């Protein structure tokens, strides 16, 4: 990130992180999700202007973002465990796990398709990082590992800003989790469509700036 003292620096919007003259915040559509989204963001992704987890936050107040740490009590900003009913104590571990309804979105052999869940999702945890980063974060975090995992329908990523990265972008994964959770529910489809609209809006604006 350029210093404000650099002659090449220009002011950026603190929300969409685009140059102020290219800000798209007024065109972002807002929606409600069928469940809360909790993002565990890798430190390398925290300030990137092409981080789609940040884009997703522009779309809804039902999403919160935390800087990941292998120990849950140290993730930043401080996680209000009481608010999310995750544990009886101030620490998360495999022995102090949540009430029903908390799931981790992660493709693995022990993941259950989200469309087959009988238990209603109340909070969906999403690892926000590259595929390599996400694998390391899960491996190093007992509290993340202990969450029941769910998976989504395979889809092709439209995240052309990072063509060389594997899997869906974070915002795309959230979109498909919402679509798969209640595919026949009109409001659910509408929320997913709004996420797709906002994703395309921000990405296309960034691509225009790069041309």
C-alpha positions in Angstrom: 0.0 0.0 0.0 1.4 3.4 -1.0 2.2 5.9 1.7 -0.1 9.0 1.7 3.2 11.0 1.2 3.9 9.3 -2.1 3.2 11.4 -5.3 1.4 8.4 -6.7 -1.0 8.0 -3.8 -4.7 8.7 -4.2 -7.4 8.7 -1.5 -9.4 5.5 -1.3 -12.8 4.7 0.0 -12.5 3.0 3.4 -15.4 0.7 2.6 -15.0 -0.7 -0.9 -11.2 0.2 -0.9 -11.4 1.6 -4.4 -10.0 5.1 -5.3 -12.6 7.7 -4.2 -13.3 8.7 -7.8 -14.1 5.0 -8.6 -16.1 4.2 -5.4 -19.1 2.0 -6.0 -20.6 2.0 -2.5 -23.7 3.8 -3.6 -24.4 1.0 -6.2 -24.0 -1.8 -3.7 -27.2 -3.7 -2.9 -28.0 -4.7 0.6 -29.5 -8.0 1.7 -30.2 -10.3 4.7 -28.7 -13.8 4.9 -30.6 -16.8 6.2 -27.9 -17.3 8.8 -25.0 -15.4 10.3 -21.6 -15.5 8.5 -18.4 -15.4 10.5 -15.2 -14.9 8.4 -11.8 -16.0 9.7 -9.5 -14.0 7.6 -5.8 -14.8 7.0 -3.5 -11.8 7.9 -2.3 -11.6 4.3 -5.9 -11.0 3.1 -6.9 -8.4 5.7 -6.0 -5.3 3.7 -6.1 -6.5 0.1 -8.4 -4.5 -2.1 -9.3 -7.7 -4.0 -10.3 -9.6 -0.9 -13.8 -10.8 -1.6 -14.6 -11.4 2.1 -14.5 -7.6 2.5 -16.8 -7.2 -0.5 -19.3 -9.6 1.1 -19.4 -7.4 4.2 -20.6 -4.5 2.1 -23.6 -6.6 1.1 -25.1 -7.4 4.6 -24.9 -6.7 8.3 -25.3 -10.5 8.8 -21.6 -11.0 8.3 -18.6 -10.3 10.6 -14.9 -10.6 9.9 -12.1 -11.6 12.2 -8.4 -11.7 11.8 -7.6 -15.4 12.3 -5.4 -16.8 15.0 -4.9 -20.5 15.8 -6.2 -19.8 19.3 -9.7 -18.5 19.2 -9.3 -16.3 22.2 -6.6 -14.3 20.3 -8.4 -13.7 17.0 -8.9 -10.0 16.3 -11.0 -8.1 16.8 -11.8 -10.0 19.9 -14.5 -12.6 19.3 -17.5 -12.2 21.6 -17.9 -15.9 22.4 -21.0 -15.3 24.5 -22.7 -13.5 21.6 -22.2 -16.6 19.4 -22.8 -19.2 22.0 -19.7 -21.0 21.0 -18.3 -22.1 24.3 -19.0 -22.0 28.0 -15.5 -20.6 28.8 -13.3 -18.0 27.2 -11.6 -20.5 25.0 -12.6 -22.7 22.1 -11.5 -26.3 21.8 -12.9 -29.6 20.8 -14.2 -30.0 24.3 -16.0 -26.7 24.5 -17.9 -26.7 21.3 -21.0 -24.8 20.3 -24.6 -25.4 20.5 -26.2 -27.0 17.3 -26.3 -24.7 14.3 -22.6 -23.8 13.9 -20.9 -25.2 10.9 -17.6 -24.7 9.0 -17.8 -24.3 5.2 -14.9 -26.5 4.0 -14.6 -29.2 1.4 -13.3 -32.4 3.0 -14.0 -36.1 3.2 -16.0 -35.6 6.3 -18.0 -32.7 5.0 -21.8 -33.1 4.6 -23.6 -31.4 1.7 -25.3 -28.4 2.9 -28.5 -29.3 1.1 -28.8 -32.5 3.1 -28.6 -30.9 6.6 -31.5 -31.6 9.0 -30.2 -29.2 11.6 -30.8 -25.5 10.7 -27.7 -23.4 10.2 -27.5 -20.5 12.6 -23.8 -19.5 12.1 -21.7 -20.4 9.2 -17.9 -20.1 9.6 -15.9 -19.4 6.5 -12.1 -19.4 6.2 -11.1 -16.3 4.2 -7.8 -17.0 2.4 -6.3 -18.8 -0.5 -6.8 -22.6 -0.7 -3.2 -23.2 0.6 -3.7 -20.7 3.4 -7.1 -22.2 4.3 -5.7 -25.7 4.6 -2.9 -24.5 6.9 -5.4 -22.4 9.0 -7.6 -25.5 9.5 -4.7 -27.7 10.3 -3.4 -25.4 13.0 -6.7 -24.5 14.6 -8.3 -27.2 16.9 -11.3 -25.0 17.4 -11.9 -24.8 13.7 -11.3 -28.5 13.2 -13.9 -29.3 15.8 -16.7 -27.6 14.0 -18.9 -29.9 11.8 -18.0 -29.3 8.2 -20.4 -28.7 5.3 -19.8 -28.5 1.6 -21.5 -26.8 -1.4 -22.3 -27.6 -5.0 -19.2 -27.6 -7.2 -19.2 -24.4 -9.2 -16.8 -22.6 -11.5 -15.1 -19.5 -10.1 -15.6 -16.2 -11.9 -12.9 -14.6 -9.9 -10.7 -13.5 -12.8 -8.5 -11.2 -10.7 -6.8 -14.3 -9.3 -6.9 -16.8 -12.2 -4.2 -18.9 -10.8 -5.9 -19.7 -7.5 -7.7 -22.9 -6.8 -11.4 -23.0 -5.8 -14.0 -20.3 -5.3 -13.4 -16.9 -4.0 -14.8 -16.4 -0.4 -17.7 -14.3 -1.6 -18.6 -16.9 -4.3 -18.5 -19.7 -1.6 -20.9 -17.7 0.6 -23.2 -17.1 -2.4 -23.4 -20.8 -3.2 -23.8 -21.8 0.5 -26.9 -19.6 0.6 -28.2 -21.0 -2.7 -27.7 -24.6 -1.6 -29.2 -24.1 1.9 -32.7 -23.4 0.6 -32.7 -23.7 -3.2 -36.5 -23.4 -3.4 -36.9 -20.4 -1.1 -37.4 -17.2 -3.0 -35.7 -14.9 -0.4 -32.7 -17.2 -0.3 -32.3 -17.1 -4.1 -32.7 -13.3 -3.9 -29.9 -12.9 -1.3 -27.6 -15.1 -3.4 -28.4 -13.1 -6.6 -27.6 -9.8 -4.7 -24.2 -11.3 -3.7 -23.5 -12.2 -7.3 -24.5 -8.7 -8.5 -22.2 -7.0 -5.9 -19.3 -9.4 -6.7 -19.5 -8.6 -10.4 -19.8 -4.9 -9.6 -16.7 -4.6 -7.6 -14.6 -7.0 -9.7 -15.5 -5.2 -12.9 -14.6 -1.9 -11.4 -11.2 -3.2 -10.4 -10.7 -4.7 -13.8 -11.5 -1.3 -15.4 -8.9 0.3 -13.2 -6.3 -2.2 -14.2 -6.9 -1.7 -18.0 
